[in-house]
C-alpha cells in the first residue's frame, strides 16, 4: 500500500524452528540535496506496530501543540 511518498509492506518470515512471524516495513522516499531519490526503511515486528502508531500519533499531537504555541507567541509579540 502507498500514500504519496510513504509505502508499507507486510513480510512473512520464519524463525529457526520454522514458525511463521510477520514484520511490517515502512519506506519513505525523498529526493536528497542532489535531486537523487533516496529511501529510508523502518522494519517493525507486527506485535510492535500498534505501539509505533500510538507513539507517532502522540508526536503529531505534540508537534501541532508546539506549532500553535509558537503561532500564539508570535501574535502576542506583534500585538
PyMOL CGO cylinders between C-alpha atoms (Angstrom):
from pymol import cmd
from pymol.cgo import CYLINDER

trace = [
    CYLINDER, 0.00, 0.00, 0.00, 1.15, 3.53, -0.69, 0.3, 1, 1, 1, 1, 1, 1,
    CYLINDER, 1.15, 3.53, -0.69, 0.24, 7.05, 0.40, 0.3, 1, 1, 1, 1, 1, 1,
    CYLINDER, 0.24, 7.05, 0.40, 2.17, 9.56, -1.69, 0.3, 1, 1, 1, 1, 1, 1,
    CYLINDER, 2.17, 9.56, -1.69, 5.85, 9.05, -0.76, 0.3, 1, 1, 1, 1, 1, 1,
    CYLINDER, 5.85, 9.05, -0.76, 5.17, 6.51, 2.02, 0.3, 1, 1, 1, 1, 1, 1,
    CYLINDER, 5.17, 6.51, 2.02, 4.87, 2.80, 1.22, 0.3, 1, 1, 1, 1, 1, 1,
    CYLINDER, 4.87, 2.80, 1.22, 4.02, -0.05, 3.58, 0.3, 1, 1, 1, 1, 1, 1,
    CYLINDER, 4.02, -0.05, 3.58, 4.54, -3.78, 3.23, 0.3, 1, 1, 1, 1, 1, 1,
    CYLINDER, 4.54, -3.78, 3.23, 3.91, -6.93, 5.26, 0.3, 1, 1, 1, 1, 1, 1,
    CYLINDER, 3.91, -6.93, 5.26, 6.51, -9.69, 5.23, 0.3, 1, 1, 1, 1, 1, 1,
    CYLINDER, 6.51, -9.69, 5.23, 6.28, -13.28, 6.45, 0.3, 1, 1, 1, 1, 1, 1,
    CYLINDER, 6.28, -13.28, 6.45, 9.46, -14.66, 7.97, 0.3, 1, 1, 1, 1, 1, 1,
    CYLINDER, 9.46, -14.66, 7.97, 10.29, -17.89, 9.78, 0.3, 1, 1, 1, 1, 1, 1,
    CYLINDER, 10.29, -17.89, 9.78, 12.26, -18.40, 12.95, 0.3, 1, 1, 1, 1, 1, 1,
    CYLINDER, 12.26, -18.40, 12.95, 14.85, -21.13, 13.46, 0.3, 1, 1, 1, 1, 1, 1,
    CYLINDER, 14.85, -21.13, 13.46, 12.12, -23.64, 14.29, 0.3, 1, 1, 1, 1, 1, 1,
    CYLINDER, 12.12, -23.64, 14.29, 10.18, -22.88, 11.11, 0.3, 1, 1, 1, 1, 1, 1,
    CYLINDER, 10.18, -22.88, 11.11, 7.43, -20.90, 12.86, 0.3, 1, 1, 1, 1, 1, 1,
    CYLINDER, 7.43, -20.90, 12.86, 6.00, -18.06, 10.80, 0.3, 1, 1, 1, 1, 1, 1,
    CYLINDER, 6.00, -18.06, 10.80, 6.02, -14.48, 12.07, 0.3, 1, 1, 1, 1, 1, 1,
    CYLINDER, 6.02, -14.48, 12.07, 5.26, -11.18, 10.36, 0.3, 1, 1, 1, 1, 1, 1,
    CYLINDER, 5.26, -11.18, 10.36, 7.19, -7.95, 10.02, 0.3, 1, 1, 1, 1, 1, 1,
    CYLINDER, 7.19, -7.95, 10.02, 5.95, -4.68, 8.61, 0.3, 1, 1, 1, 1, 1, 1,
    CYLINDER, 5.95, -4.68, 8.61, 8.12, -2.24, 6.71, 0.3, 1, 1, 1, 1, 1, 1,
    CYLINDER, 8.12, -2.24, 6.71, 7.51, 1.43, 6.09, 0.3, 1, 1, 1, 1, 1, 1,
    CYLINDER, 7.51, 1.43, 6.09, 9.53, 3.11, 3.34, 0.3, 1, 1, 1, 1, 1, 1,
    CYLINDER, 9.53, 3.11, 3.34, 9.80, 6.88, 2.92, 0.3, 1, 1, 1, 1, 1, 1,
    CYLINDER, 9.80, 6.88, 2.92, 11.04, 8.04, -0.50, 0.3, 1, 1, 1, 1, 1, 1,
    CYLINDER, 11.04, 8.04, -0.50, 12.53, 11.51, -0.91, 0.3, 1, 1, 1, 1, 1, 1,
    CYLINDER, 12.53, 11.51, -0.91, 14.97, 13.45, -3.07, 0.3, 1, 1, 1, 1, 1, 1,
    CYLINDER, 14.97, 13.45, -3.07, 18.27, 14.39, -1.49, 0.3, 1, 1, 1, 1, 1, 1,
    CYLINDER, 18.27, 14.39, -1.49, 20.06, 17.71, -1.98, 0.3, 1, 1, 1, 1, 1, 1,
    CYLINDER, 20.06, 17.71, -1.98, 21.45, 16.50, -5.33, 0.3, 1, 1, 1, 1, 1, 1,
    CYLINDER, 21.45, 16.50, -5.33, 17.98, 15.61, -6.60, 0.3, 1, 1, 1, 1, 1, 1,
    CYLINDER, 17.98, 15.61, -6.60, 18.59, 11.85, -6.35, 0.3, 1, 1, 1, 1, 1, 1,
    CYLINDER, 18.59, 11.85, -6.35, 15.87, 9.59, -4.96, 0.3, 1, 1, 1, 1, 1, 1,
    CYLINDER, 15.87, 9.59, -4.96, 16.62, 8.02, -1.58, 0.3, 1, 1, 1, 1, 1, 1,
    CYLINDER, 16.62, 8.02, -1.58, 14.69, 5.57, 0.59, 0.3, 1, 1, 1, 1, 1, 1,
    CYLINDER, 14.69, 5.57, 0.59, 14.53, 5.27, 4.37, 0.3, 1, 1, 1, 1, 1, 1,
    CYLINDER, 14.53, 5.27, 4.37, 13.13, 1.98, 5.64, 0.3, 1, 1, 1, 1, 1, 1,
    CYLINDER, 13.13, 1.98, 5.64, 11.81, 1.13, 9.10, 0.3, 1, 1, 1, 1, 1, 1,
    CYLINDER, 11.81, 1.13, 9.10, 11.16, -2.53, 9.91, 0.3, 1, 1, 1, 1, 1, 1,
    CYLINDER, 11.16, -2.53, 9.91, 8.68, -3.15, 12.73, 0.3, 1, 1, 1, 1, 1, 1,
    CYLINDER, 8.68, -3.15, 12.73, 7.61, -6.54, 14.08, 0.3, 1, 1, 1, 1, 1, 1,
    CYLINDER, 7.61, -6.54, 14.08, 3.85, -6.84, 13.74, 0.3, 1, 1, 1, 1, 1, 1,
    CYLINDER, 3.85, -6.84, 13.74, 3.43, -7.06, 17.53, 0.3, 1, 1, 1, 1, 1, 1,
    CYLINDER, 3.43, -7.06, 17.53, 5.08, -3.63, 17.90, 0.3, 1, 1, 1, 1, 1, 1,
    CYLINDER, 5.08, -3.63, 17.90, 3.13, -1.89, 15.11, 0.3, 1, 1, 1, 1, 1, 1,
    CYLINDER, 3.13, -1.89, 15.11, 0.23, -0.67, 17.31, 0.3, 1, 1, 1, 1, 1, 1,
    CYLINDER, 0.23, -0.67, 17.31, 2.66, 0.92, 19.79, 0.3, 1, 1, 1, 1, 1, 1,
    CYLINDER, 2.66, 0.92, 19.79, 4.61, 2.58, 16.98, 0.3, 1, 1, 1, 1, 1, 1,
    CYLINDER, 4.61, 2.58, 16.98, 1.34, 4.03, 15.63, 0.3, 1, 1, 1, 1, 1, 1,
    CYLINDER, 1.34, 4.03, 15.63, 0.41, 5.28, 19.10, 0.3, 1, 1, 1, 1, 1, 1,
    CYLINDER, 0.41, 5.28, 19.10, 3.78, 6.99, 19.57, 0.3, 1, 1, 1, 1, 1, 1,
    CYLINDER, 3.78, 6.99, 19.57, 3.52, 8.63, 16.13, 0.3, 1, 1, 1, 1, 1, 1,
    CYLINDER, 3.52, 8.63, 16.13, 0.01, 9.92, 16.94, 0.3, 1, 1, 1, 1, 1, 1,
    CYLINDER, 0.01, 9.92, 16.94, 1.25, 11.35, 20.24, 0.3, 1, 1, 1, 1, 1, 1,
    CYLINDER, 1.25, 11.35, 20.24, 4.20, 13.01, 18.49, 0.3, 1, 1, 1, 1, 1, 1,
    CYLINDER, 4.20, 13.01, 18.49, 1.87, 14.52, 15.90, 0.3, 1, 1, 1, 1, 1, 1,
    CYLINDER, 1.87, 14.52, 15.90, -0.33, 15.95, 18.66, 0.3, 1, 1, 1, 1, 1, 1,
    CYLINDER, -0.33, 15.95, 18.66, 2.70, 17.42, 20.47, 0.3, 1, 1, 1, 1, 1, 1,
    CYLINDER, 2.70, 17.42, 20.47, 4.03, 18.91, 17.24, 0.3, 1, 1, 1, 1, 1, 1,
    CYLINDER, 4.03, 18.91, 17.24, 0.73, 20.65, 16.45, 0.3, 1, 1, 1, 1, 1, 1,
    CYLINDER, 0.73, 20.65, 16.45, 0.51, 21.92, 20.03, 0.3, 1, 1, 1, 1, 1, 1,
    CYLINDER, 0.51, 21.92, 20.03, 4.03, 23.39, 19.68, 0.3, 1, 1, 1, 1, 1, 1,
    CYLINDER, 4.03, 23.39, 19.68, 3.14, 24.98, 16.33, 0.3, 1, 1, 1, 1, 1, 1,
    CYLINDER, 3.14, 24.98, 16.33, 0.03, 26.55, 17.87, 0.3, 1, 1, 1, 1, 1, 1,
    CYLINDER, 0.03, 26.55, 17.87, 2.04, 27.84, 20.85, 0.3, 1, 1, 1, 1, 1, 1,
    CYLINDER, 2.04, 27.84, 20.85, 4.63, 29.37, 18.50, 0.3, 1, 1, 1, 1, 1, 1,
    CYLINDER, 4.63, 29.37, 18.50, 1.85, 30.99, 16.46, 0.3, 1, 1, 1, 1, 1, 1,
    CYLINDER, 1.85, 30.99, 16.46, 0.20, 32.44, 19.58, 0.3, 1, 1, 1, 1, 1, 1,
    CYLINDER, 0.20, 32.44, 19.58, 3.54, 33.74, 20.89, 0.3, 1, 1, 1, 1, 1, 1,
    CYLINDER, 3.54, 33.74, 20.89, 4.25, 35.43, 17.55, 0.3, 1, 1, 1, 1, 1, 1,
    CYLINDER, 4.25, 35.43, 17.55, 0.78, 37.04, 17.55, 0.3, 1, 1, 1, 1, 1, 1,
    CYLINDER, 0.78, 37.04, 17.55, 1.27, 38.33, 21.10, 0.3, 1, 1, 1, 1, 1, 1,
    CYLINDER, 1.27, 38.33, 21.10, 4.72, 39.70, 20.24, 0.3, 1, 1, 1, 1, 1, 1,
    CYLINDER, 4.72, 39.70, 20.24, 3.31, 41.76, 17.37, 0.3, 1, 1, 1, 1, 1, 1,
    CYLINDER, 3.31, 41.76, 17.37, 0.20, 42.96, 19.27, 0.3, 1, 1, 1, 1, 1, 1,
]
cmd.load_cgo(trace, "trace")
